Amino acid sequence: MQSLAKYKLIFIALAFVPLLGYLYRRSITVDPGEHYYFIERLRKVEAWEGALSRDLLKTTYGLLSHVGPATAIENVPVELLEELSHVPAFIDPDGIEAIRADLKTYRNTLERKVKLLEDYKSKYAILRNSLRYFPSLSEDLASELTDRGDREKRALLMDLQNQVLLYHMASAQEVVHSQSVLTTNRMREQIESSMTQLKKLANENPNAKSNKDVLIVINHVENILFYKSEIDKLLHVFNIALQPQSSQIFGSIKSTYNHYYEIALTESNHFRLWLFACSCLLVTLIMVTLLRLGTIGANLKTANLRLEDYTKNLENMVQTRTLELKAKNEALEQTLEKLQTMRDQMVIQEKMASLGALTAGIAHEIQEPLDKLARSAWDAEAQATHLLSEIRSKKKMVSRKGQQELMRLSEMLSRHIEVVLKHEHSLRKLIHGMMMHAHAKGKERHQTDLNTLIEEFLRLSYYGVKAKDPKFSLTIEKDLDPEVENLTLQVEDMAQVLINLFNNAFYALQKRMSEADPNYEPKLVVTTKNSANRVVIRVRDNGPGIPQDIRAKIFKPFFTTKPLGEGTGLGLSISWEIITQGHQGELKVQSEEGAFTEFTIVLPKRLKPAGISEKTPA
């Protein structure tokens, strides 16, 4: 803690470095280059639109004989508008979104302006042509009418000329300055009245040479009236709708940008102030740290001297502790060896316990063949004695009846001998199985008929239980798949597993029978099933089942639900090791409390080369 206290100023100073970096980055977020570039683009767009409006105004007053720079839709400053859509990054995202939305609307308005001016251009060309030729034609026609003495027609023509020129100027002023349309409408009526009178005079004298020129002049006047009206409508839309709208949108773009620019600039200035304050504080901390480092250096030298002494003492302590640990390790190894020896002894005791459980069954199995052997031997001895006496009596051999008697005795003797041989074979097989289980040697594997092995140890286990409890009876159902092939098994270990499962099933059935349920019928079902790569064995009883809370513990060593002295708690644990590690298989349990318990053994037909499983009991 003291060391941390000494260096806390350094830690604080180092912590200021990323803070200063952050403050510096935030203080330079407003890029003047980006700002001035954006403002310059705005000015260029504003200048373009202003030039367009000025040229249109000059054309309207007749100061220009052409339309300004916007003569087609492609002349809209698209590149400038695209550049403006790249709003500087220091502007707030809300401001960027608002500016881009206004730019989109502004661009649409400019495109509408350009389309309107394109229409204006085409119609203005026709109007301009008529305005150019109308005065000269009317002057020439007036001179011709003077020479012919047609003063009435000349007077109407000159009035029409003056009315058209006044209408053109008055209409332009009305559109530009929004004056009353009554004057222009009255002028149109006068012009139309004059044209009607001219047409009437021309019709009265159809052979007059001036009629053709009069009709041409009237045609030009009609063009002027029509296209002037159309152009006035376009100018009205331009000045009343589009121009104010574009000005408003452009002003919104500028005001929005300036608003968020001021916010970003203010925020950047605040960060500059914080950067300056933190920089001053950091310089102060560095100076204080340097002063303290001098003191720490002197203390460090003293500490190094002490550390050397501590190191020497520590080496001595390490040597002492090493010797102590070595002694403890040796004691631990001896303890582990003792534990392993005790475990091996308990495994042997478990096997002997299962062997003891089979002893009564084996005795029962041996007793019956021995009784039959004894009876057959006594009968055979009696028949042999009788046969010998008959053979010695020559009279019997001579008579036919005597020969038949001898044949009968010989057949009976043969049958007794067959019985003796049959039960001798049964006893030999039984004793072999008992000795195989009692004197297991190593972990040798043999090709074994699994179905036969199951039947043999099921019978032995059952008679072992019957010997202890003669009243015990149950229904045994066997469904052994005949297609189960011989498997390579550790026969002694597999027999141990089968005995454990059968004995547990019998114990569970006896326990449920003790509950005095008159309708209960104990039943044990043993099945085998062959498949492509494995064989499945199932041992199912309808006993009391295994409670849910202990189901996960039954494969743990030394866990048992039997009363003290009736179980070691190693049966299922050893069985699990034999199946999973010795045979690379699976041992699982399913149970429903009060209904059944079913153990399932899954044995692979081919073992993996490793032969060691890393599974643990679930």
C-alpha positions in Angstrom: 0.0 0.0 0.0 2.9 2.4 0.8 4.4 1.7 -2.6 1.1 2.5 -4.3 0.8 5.7 -2.3 4.3 6.8 -3.5 3.5 6.3 -7.1 -0.1 7.5 -7.1 0.9 10.8 -8.7 2.5 8.9 -11.6 -0.6 6.9 -12.0 -2.7 10.1 -12.0 -0.4 11.7 -14.5 -0.5 8.7 -16.8 -4.3 8.7 -16.5 -4.3 12.3 -17.8 -2.6 11.3 -21.1 -5.7 9.6 -22.7 -7.9 12.4 -21.2 -5.7 15.1 -22.8 -5.8 13.1 -26.1 -9.6 13.0 -26.0 -9.8 16.7 -25.1 -7.4 17.6 -27.9 -9.4 15.6 -30.5 -12.6 17.3 -29.4 -11.0 20.7 -29.5 -10.1 20.4 -33.1 -13.3 18.9 -34.4 -14.3 22.1 -36.1 -12.1 22.2 -39.3 -11.9 25.8 -40.7 -11.1 24.4 -44.1 -14.3 22.3 -44.3 -16.3 25.3 -43.0 -15.0 27.8 -45.5 -15.3 25.2 -48.3 -19.0 24.6 -47.5 -19.7 28.4 -47.2 -18.0 28.9 -50.6 -20.2 26.2 -52.2 -23.3 28.0 -50.7 -22.2 31.3 -52.2 -21.6 29.8 -55.6 -25.1 28.2 -55.6 -26.6 31.5 -54.4 -24.7 33.4 -57.2 -25.9 31.0 -59.8 -29.5 31.4 -58.8 -29.2 35.2 -58.5 -27.7 35.4 -62.0 -30.6 33.3 -63.3 -33.2 35.6 -61.7 -31.5 38.8 -62.9 -31.3 37.6 -66.5 -35.0 36.6 -66.4 -35.9 40.0 -65.0 -33.8 41.8 -67.7 -35.5 39.7 -70.4 -38.9 40.5 -69.0 -38.2 44.3 -69.3 -36.7 43.8 -72.7 -33.1 44.6 -71.6 -31.9 41.2 -72.8 -32.8 39.4 -76.0 -32.0 36.0 -74.5 -32.6 33.8 -71.5 -29.9 33.6 -68.9 -27.5 30.7 -68.1 -30.1 28.1 -67.2 -31.2 26.9 -70.7 -31.7 23.2 -69.9 -32.2 20.9 -66.8 -28.6 19.7 -67.0 -27.4 23.2 -66.3 -28.6 22.9 -62.7 -25.4 23.1 -60.5 -25.6 19.4 -59.7 -21.9 19.1 -58.7 -22.2 22.0 -56.3 -25.3 20.5 -54.7 -23.6 17.1 -54.4 -20.6 18.8 -52.7 -23.0 20.6 -50.3 -24.6 17.2 -49.4 -21.2 16.3 -47.8 -21.9 18.4 -44.7 -18.8 18.9 -42.5 -18.4 16.1 -39.9 -18.3 18.5 -36.9 -22.0 19.4 -37.5 -24.4 17.5 -35.3 -26.1 14.4 -37.0 -29.5 16.1 -36.6 -28.2 19.2 -38.3 -26.7 17.1 -41.1 -30.0 15.3 -41.7 -31.9 18.6 -41.7 -29.5 20.3 -44.1 -29.6 17.3 -46.5 -33.4 17.3 -46.4 -33.4 21.0 -47.3 -30.8 20.5 -50.1 -33.0 17.8 -51.6 -36.1 20.1 -51.6 -33.9 23.0 -52.8 -32.6 20.9 -55.7 -36.2 19.9 -56.7 -37.1 23.6 -56.7 -34.2 24.6 -58.9 -35.1 21.8 -61.3 -38.6 23.2 -61.5 -37.2 26.6 -62.2 -35.1 25.3 -65.0 -38.0 23.4 -66.5 -40.1 26.6 -66.3 -37.4 28.7 -67.9 -37.0 26.1 -70.7 -40.7 26.5 -71.4 -40.3 30.3 -71.1 -37.5 30.2 -73.6 -39.5 28.4 -76.3 -42.5 30.6 -75.9 -40.5 33.8 -75.6 -38.8 33.0 -78.9 -42.1 33.0 -80.8 -43.3 36.2 -78.9 -40.0 37.9 -79.7 -40.3 37.0 -83.3 -43.7 38.5 -83.6 -42.7 41.6 -81.6 -39.7 42.1 -84.0 -41.7 41.8 -87.2 -45.0 43.4 -86.1 -43.8 47.1 -85.9 -42.1 47.1 -89.3 -44.9 45.3 -91.0 -47.5 47.7 -89.6 -45.4 50.7 -90.6 -45.0 49.4 -94.1 -48.7 48.6 -94.3 -49.6 52.1 -93.0 -47.5 53.8 -95.7 -49.1 51.7 -98.3 -52.6 52.5 -97.0 -51.7 56.2 -97.0 -50.7 56.1 -100.6 -54.0 54.4 -101.5 -56.0 56.9 -99.5 -57.4 54.2 -97.2 -57.3 56.4 -94.1 -59.8 54.5 -92.0 -57.9 51.2 -92.2 -54.6 53.1 -91.7 -56.0 54.7 -88.5 -57.1 51.4 -87.2 -53.7 49.9 -87.9 -51.8 52.6 -86.2 -54.1 52.4 -83.1 -53.6 48.6 -83.1 -49.8 49.1 -83.2 -49.8 51.5 -80.3 -52.2 49.3 -78.3 -50.0 46.2 -78.8 -46.8 48.0 -77.7 -48.6 49.5 -74.6 -50.1 46.1 -73.8 -46.6 44.5 -74.0 -45.1 47.0 -71.6 -48.0 47.1 -69.2 -48.2 43.3 -69.0 -44.5 43.1 -68.1 -44.9 45.6 -65.4 -48.0 43.9 -64.0 -46.1 40.6 -63.7 -43.0 42.1 -62.2 -44.7 44.5 -59.8 -48.0 42.6 -59.3 -50.1 45.6 -60.4 -53.8 45.3 -61.2 -54.7 43.1 -64.1 -57.7 45.2 -65.0 -55.7 47.5 -67.2 -54.1 44.7 -69.2 -57.4 43.0 -69.6 -59.0 46.2 -70.9 -56.1 46.6 -73.4 -56.6 43.1 -74.6 -60.3 43.9 -75.3 -59.3 47.0 -77.2 -56.8 45.1 -79.3 -59.3 42.4 -80.0 -61.9 45.0 -81.0 -59.4 46.7 -83.4 -58.5 43.4 -84.9 -62.2 42.7 -85.5 -62.7 46.0 -87.2 -59.7 45.5 -89.4 -61.0 42.0 -90.4 -64.4 43.6 -91.1 -62.9 46.2 -93.4 -60.9 43.6 -95.2 -64.0 41.5 -95.7 -65.9 44.5 -97.1 -63.3 44.9 -99.9 -62.0 41.3 -100.5 -60.1 42.3 -103.6 -58.0 44.9 -101.9 -54.2 44.2 -102.3 -53.6 45.2 -98.6 -55.8 42.4 -97.2 -53.0 39.8 -97.2 -50.7 42.2 -95.2 -53.5 43.0 -92.9 -54.1 39.3 -92.1 -50.3 38.8 -91.5 -50.3 41.8 -89.1 -53.4 40.3 -87.3 -51.7 36.9 -87.1 -48.7 38.5 -85.4 -51.0 40.4 -83.0 -52.8 37.1 -82.1 -49.4 35.4 -81.4 -48.4 38.4 -79.2 -51.6 38.2 -77.2 -51.4 34.4 -76.7 -47.7 33.9 -75.9 -47.6 37.1 -73.9 -50.4 35.6 -71.7 -48.6 32.3 -71.4 -45.3 33.9 -70.6 -47.0 36.1 -68.0 -48.4 33.0 -66.3 -44.9 31.4 -66.2 -43.4 34.6 -64.8 -46.2 34.7 -62.2 -45.4 31.1 -61.1 -41.7 31.9 -61.0 -41.9 35.2 -59.0 -44.8 34.3 -56.7 -44.2 30.6 -56.0 -40.7 29.3 -57.0 -38.6 32.3 -56.2 -39.9 32.8 -52.6 -39.8 29.1 -52.0 -36.1 28.7 -53.1 -35.1 31.8 -51.2 -36.8 30.4 -48.1 -35.2 27.0 -48.4 -31.8 28.4 -49.1 -32.1 30.7 -46.1 -33.1 27.6 -44.0 -30.0 25.8 -45.2 -27.8 28.7 -44.2 -29.5 29.3 -40.9 -29.4 25.6 -39.9 -25.8 25.3 -40.8 -24.8 28.5 -39.0 -26.8 27.4 -35.9 -25.1 24.0 -35.7 -21.7 25.5 -36.6 -22.0 27.9 -33.7 -22.9 25.0 -31.4 -19.9 23.0 -32.6 -17.6 26.0 -32.3 -18.8 26.7 -28.8 -18.3 23.1 -27.8 -14.8 23.1 -29.3 -13.9 26.2 -27.4 -15.1 24.6 -24.2 -12.9 21.6 -24.8 -10.0 24.0 -25.6 -10.5 25.5 -22.1 -10.6 22.1 -20.5 -7.5 21.1 -22.4 -5.6 24.1 -21.2 -6.7 23.5 -17.6 -5.9 19.8 -17.6 -2.5 20.6 -19.3 -1.6 23.0 -16.5 -2.7 20.4 -13.9 -0.6 17.7 -15.7 2.5 19.9 -15.7 2.0 20.5 -12.0 1.6 16.8 -11.3 4.8 16.1 -13.3 6.8 18.6 -11.4 5.5 17.2 -8.0 6.2 13.7 -9.3 9.8 14.5 -10.2 10.4 15.9 -6.8 9.0 12.8 -5.1 10.9 10.6 -7.5 14.1 12.0 -6.0 13.0 11.0 -2.5 11.9 7.6 -3.8 15.3 7.0 -5.4 17.0 7.5 -2.0 14.5 5.2 -0.3 14.9 2.6 -3.0 18.6 2.4 -2.5 18.0 1.7 1.2 15.3 -0.8 0.3 17.7 -2.7 -2.1 20.1 -3.2 0.8 17.3 -4.6 2.9 16.2 -6.8 0.1 19.5 -8.4 -0.2 19.3 -9.5 3.4 15.7 -10.7 2.9 16.8 -12.7 -0.2 19.5 -14.5 1.8 17.0 -15.3 4.6 14.4 -16.4 2.0 16.8 -18.9 0.4 17.3 -20.5 3.7 13.6 -20.6 4.3 13.0 -22.1 0.8 15.5 -24.9 1.4 13.8 -25.7 4.7 10.3 -25.7 3.2 11.6 -27.8 0.3 12.7 -30.5 2.6 9.4 -30.3 4.5 7.4 -30.6 1.3 9.6 -33.5 0.1 8.8 -35.4 3.4 5.1 -34.6 3.1 5.1 -35.8 -0.6 6.6 -39.1 0.5 4.1 -39.5 3.2 1.3 -38.6 0.7 2.6 -41.2 -1.7 2.6 -43.8 1.0 -1.0 -42.8 1.9 -2.1 -43.1 -1.7 -0.5 -46.5 -1.9 -2.4 -47.6 1.2 -5.6 -46.2 -0.2 -5.1 -48.0 -3.4 -4.4 -51.2 -1.5 -7.6 -50.7 0.6 -9.6 -50.1 -2.6 -8.3 -53.3 -4.2 -9.1 -55.2 -1.0 -12.7 -53.7 -1.0 -13.1 -54.7 -4.6 -12.0 -58.2 -3.7 -14.4 -58.2 -0.8 -17.2 -57.0 -3.1 -16.5 -59.9 -5.5 -16.3 -62.3 -2.6 -19.7 -60.9 -1.3 -21.2 -61.6 -4.7 -19.6 -65.0 -4.7 -21.1 -65.7 -1.3 -24.5 -64.7 -2.6 -24.1 -67.3 -5.3 -22.9 -70.1 -2.9 -26.4 -71.1 -1.9 -27.6 -71.1 -5.5 -24.6 -73.2 -6.5 -25.2 -75.6 -3.7 -28.9 -75.9 -4.8 -27.7 -76.5 -8.4 -25.2 -79.1 -7.3 -27.5 -80.9 -4.9 -30.1 -81.8 -7.5 -27.6 -83.4 -10.0 -25.9 -85.2 -7.1 -29.2 -86.7 -6.0 -29.9 -87.8 -9.5 -26.4 -89.1 -9.9 -26.7 -91.1 -6.7 -30.0 -92.6 -7.7 -28.8 -93.5 -11.1 -25.6 -95.0 -9.7 -27.6 -97.2 -7.3 -29.9 -98.3 -10.0 -27.1 -98.9 -12.4 -25.3 -101.0 -9.7 -28.4 -103.0 -9.0 -29.0 -103.5 -12.7 -25.4 -104.5 -13.3 -25.6 -107.1 -10.5 -28.8 -108.5 -11.8 -27.4 -108.6 -15.3 -24.2 -110.3 -14.1 -26.2 -113.0 -12.4 -28.4 -113.6 -15.4 -25.3 -113.9 -17.6 -23.9 -116.5 -15.3 -27.1 -118.5 -15.6 -26.7 -120.3 -18.9 -30.3 -121.3 -18.9 -31.4 -117.7 -19.3 -29.1 -117.2 -22.2 -30.5 -120.2 -24.0 -34.2 -119.3 -23.8 -35.6 -116.5 -25.9 -37.4 -115.0 -22.9 -34.1 -114.9 -21.1 -32.4 -113.1 -24.0 -35.1 -110.4 -24.0 -34.7 -109.9 -20.3 -31.0 -109.4 -20.8 -31.6 -106.9 -23.5 -34.0 -104.9 -21.3 -31.5 -104.8 -18.5 -28.8 -103.7 -20.8 -30.9 -100.8 -22.1 -31.8 -99.7 -18.6 -28.2 -99.8 -17.6 -27.4 -97.6 -20.7 -30.0 -95.1 -19.7 -28.7 -94.8 -16.2 -25.2 -94.3 -17.5 -26.5 -91.5 -19.8 -28.1 -89.8 -16.8 -24.9 -90.0 -14.9 -22.9 -88.5 -17.8 -25.5 -85.7 -18.4 -25.5 -84.6 -14.8 -21.7 -84.9 -14.6 -21.5 -82.5 -17.5 -23.9 -80.1 -15.8 -21.9 -80.2 -12.6 -18.7 -79.6 -14.5 -20.1 -76.6 -16.3 -21.5 -75.2 -13.0 -18.2 -75.6 -11.1 -16.3 -74.1 -14.1 -18.5 -71.0 -13.9 -18.1 -70.7 -10.1 -14.3 -71.1 -10.3 -14.2 -68.6 -13.3 -15.8 -66.0 -11.1 -13.9 -66.8 -8.0 -10.4 -67.0 -9.5 -10.3 -64.2 -12.0 -6.9 -63.8 -13.5 -6.0 -60.4 -15.1 -8.0 -58.7 -17.8 -7.8 -61.3 -20.6 -10.5 -61.0 -23.3 -12.2 -64.0 -24.9 -14.8 -64.5 -27.6 -17.9 -65.1 -25.4 -21.5 -66.1 -26.1 -23.2 -63.2 -24.3 -26.7 -64.7 -24.2 -25.3 -67.9 -22.6 -23.4 -65.9 -20.1 -26.5 -63.9 -19.2 -28.7 -67.1 -18.8 -26.0 -68.8 -16.6 -25.5 -66.0 -14.1 -29.2 -65.1 -14.0 -29.9 -68.7 -12.9 -27.1 -68.7 -10.3 -28.2 -65.3 -8.9 -31.8 -66.4 -8.7 -31.1 -69.7 -6.9 -28.7 -67.7 -4.5 -31.7 -65.5 -3.5 -34.0 -68.5 -3.3 -31.6 -70.2 -0.9 -31.9 -67.2 1.5 -35.6 -66.7 1.0 -37.3 -69.9 -0.2 -40.7 -68.1 -0.4 -39.4 -65.6 -2.9 -40.8 -66.2 -6.4 -41.1 -64.0 -9.4 -41.7 -64.0 -13.2 -38.6 -63.9 -15.3 -39.0 -62.9 -18.9 -36.0 -63.3 -21.2 -35.9 -61.8 -24.7 -32.4 -62.7 -25.9 -31.8 -61.7 -29.5 -30.4 -64.9 -31.3 -28.5 -62.6 -33.7 -26.2 -61.4 -31.0 -22.8 -62.5 -32.0 -19.9 -63.6 -29.8 -18.3 -60.5 -28.3 -14.7 -60.0 -27.1 -15.2 -59.6 -23.4 -13.4 -59.7 -20.1 -15.6 -62.6 -19.0 -15.0 -62.5 -15.3 -15.6 -58.7 -15.1 -18.8 -59.0 -17.3 -20.0 -61.8 -15.0 -19.4 -59.5 -12.0 -21.6 -56.7 -13.7 -24.4 -59.1 -14.4 -24.4 -60.5 -10.9 -24.5 -57.0 -9.4 -27.4 -56.0 -11.6 -29.4 -59.2 -11.0 -28.8 -59.1 -7.2 -29.9 -55.4 -7.1 -33.1 -56.2 -9.1 -33.9 -59.2 -6.8 -33.3 -57.0 -3.7 -35.6 -54.3 -5.1 -38.4 -56.8 -5.9 -38.1 -58.3 -2.4 -38.3 -54.9 -0.9 -41.5 -54.0 -2.7 -43.0 -57.5 -1.8 -42.4 -56.6 1.8 -44.9 -53.7 1.5 -47.7 -56.3 1.6 -49.4 -55.3 -1.6 -51.6 -58.4 -2.4 -51.9 -57.4 -6.1 -48.2 -57.0 -6.7 -46.5 -59.5 -9.0 -42.7 -59.2 -9.1 -41.3 -59.4 -12.6 -37.8 -59.2 -14.0 -37.3 -58.7 -17.8 -33.8 -59.3 -19.4 -33.4 -58.5 -23.0 -30.5 -58.3 -25.5 -30.7 -56.5 -28.9 -28.2 -56.7 -31.7 -27.5 -53.8 -34.0 -24.8 -52.9 -36.6 -22.1 -51.6 -34.3 -23.2 -52.5 -30.8 -25.2 -54.8 -28.5 -27.7 -53.5 -25.9 -28.5 -55.3 -22.7 -31.5 -54.2 -20.6 -32.3 -55.4 -17.0 -35.7 -54.1 -15.9 -37.6 -54.8 -12.7 -41.0 -53.5 -11.5 -39.7 -52.8 -8.0 -40.1 -49.5 -6.0 -37.8 -47.5 -8.3 -35.0 -45.1 -7.5 -35.9 -41.7 -6.0 -35.0 -38.7 -8.1 -32.8 -37.1 -5.5 -30.4 -40.1 -5.3 -30.5 -41.2 -8.9 -27.4 -39.2 -9.8 -25.4 -40.8 -6.9 -25.9 -44.5 -7.5 -22.7 -44.9 -9.6 -20.6 -43.1 -6.9 -18.2 -45.3 -4.8 -19.4 -46.3 -1.4 -23.0 -45.1 -2.0 -25.7 -47.6 -1.0 -29.3 -47.5 0.1 -29.1 -50.9 1.7 -29.0 -51.3 5.5 -25.7 -51.4 7.3 -24.0 -54.7 6.7 -25.9 -55.6 3.5 -24.0 -53.6 1.0 -20.6 -52.1 0.4 -21.7 -49.4 -2.0 -19.1 -50.6 -4.6 -21.3 -52.8 -6.8 -22.6 -50.3 -9.2 -19.4 -48.2 -9.1 -17.3 -51.3 -10.1 -19.9 -52.2 -12.7 -19.7 -48.7 -14.2 -15.9 -48.9 -14.4 -16.0 -52.3 -16.0 -18.4 -51.3 -18.7 -17.1 -47.8 -19.5 -13.4 -48.3 -19.0 -12.9 -52.0 -19.5 -15.3 -52.4 -22.4 -15.6 -48.8 -23.8 -19.4 -49.0 -23.4 -22.1 -47.2 -21.5 -24.1 -48.0 -18.3 -27.2 -46.0 -17.9 -30.3 -46.1 -15.6 -33.9 -45.1 -16.1 -36.4 -45.2 -13.2 -39.8 -44.1 -12.2 -40.4 -44.1 -8.5 -43.1 -46.7 -7.6 -43.0 -48.2 -11.1 -39.8 -49.6 -12.4 -36.0 -49.5 -12.7 -34.1 -50.3 -15.9 -30.4 -50.6 -16.3 -29.0 -50.4 -19.9 -25.6 -51.7 -21.0 -24.4 -50.7 -24.4 -21.4 -52.7 -25.6 -19.5 -51.8 -28.8 -18.7 -54.7 -31.1 -15.2 -53.3 -31.8 -13.0 -51.6 -29.2 -11.0 -48.5 -29.9 -7.2 -49.0 -29.8 -6.9 -46.6 -26.8 -9.1 -48.8 -24.7 -9.3 -46.2 -21.9 -12.4 -44.0 -21.4 -12.3 -40.6 -19.9 -16.0 -40.7 -18.7 -17.1 -40.1 -15.2 -20.2 -41.3 -13.5 -23.2 -39.0 -14.3 
